[in-house]
Amino acid sequence: GGGAAPAAWGLEGDAEKVVYSRSQVSFAGTKALGDALKLFMPKSTEFMSSDSELWNFLCSLKHEFSPVILRSKDVYGYASCRAV
């Protein structure tokens, strides 16, 4: 690191730096994760040539498969007296 990012980068440059620094920490040991992905999703590893691509792939899964939280009114058709 060191040195300030050019002003022209704006927030985008900062965002890239954050993702990169997180990926450095998160992927200290990616062999097991990579092996699991190859085993369960063979096609998933074809485009992951770097840690940042692997990180982006995992983030896309998080958004694609994010759970939907159901409230009592959604399930039973009425609101619970304790529902917020």
C-alpha positions in Angstrom: 0.0 0.0 0.0 1.0 3.6 0.7 0.2 6.6 -1.5 -3.2 8.1 -2.1 -5.4 7.1 -4.9 -5.9 9.6 -7.7 -9.0 11.7 -7.2 -10.3 10.6 -10.6 -10.8 7.1 -9.2 -13.4 8.3 -6.8 -15.3 5.7 -4.8 -14.8 3.0 -7.4 -11.1 2.9 -6.7 -11.7 2.6 -3.0 -14.2 -0.2 -3.5 -11.7 -2.2 -5.5 -9.0 -1.7 -2.9 -11.5 -3.0 -0.2 -12.4 -6.1 -2.2 -8.7 -6.8 -2.9 -7.7 -6.4 0.7 -10.6 -8.6 1.9 -9.7 -11.2 -0.7 -6.1 -11.3 0.6 -7.4 -12.1 4.1 -10.2 -14.4 3.0 -8.1 -16.6 0.6 -5.2 -17.4 2.8 -6.2 -21.0 2.3 -8.4 -21.5 -0.7 -7.4 -25.0 -1.7 -10.1 -26.7 0.3 -12.7 -24.3 -1.0 -11.5 -24.7 -4.6 -11.5 -28.5 -4.3 -15.1 -28.4 -3.0 -16.3 -26.1 -5.8 -14.6 -28.4 -8.4 -16.4 -31.4 -6.8 -19.9 -30.0 -6.5 -19.9 -27.4 -9.3 -17.4 -28.5 -12.0 -18.2 -25.6 -14.3 -17.7 -23.0 -11.6 -14.0 -23.2 -11.6 -13.5 -22.8 -15.4 -13.5 -19.0 -15.2 -11.8 -18.5 -11.8 -8.2 -17.8 -12.5 -7.6 -15.5 -9.6 -8.7 -15.0 -6.0 -10.6 -11.9 -6.9 -12.7 -13.8 -9.5 -13.4 -16.5 -6.9 -14.5 -13.8 -4.4 -16.8 -12.2 -7.1 -18.2 -15.6 -7.9 -19.0 -16.3 -4.2 -20.6 -12.9 -3.8 -22.8 -13.6 -6.8 -24.0 -16.8 -5.1 -24.7 -15.0 -1.9 -27.0 -12.6 -3.8 -28.6 -15.2 -6.0 -29.4 -17.6 -3.1 -30.2 -15.1 -0.3 -32.9 -16.3 1.9 -36.4 -14.7 2.0 -37.5 -14.0 5.5 -41.2 -14.8 5.9 -43.3 -13.1 8.5 -46.3 -14.7 10.1 -48.7 -12.6 7.9 -47.0 -14.0 4.8 -47.4 -17.6 6.0 -50.6 -17.6 7.9 -52.4 -14.6 6.5 -52.5 -12.6 9.7 -49.9 -10.7 11.8 -48.7 -12.1 15.0 -49.2 -9.9 18.1 -45.5 -10.0 18.6 -44.6 -9.1 15.0 -42.6 -5.9 14.6 
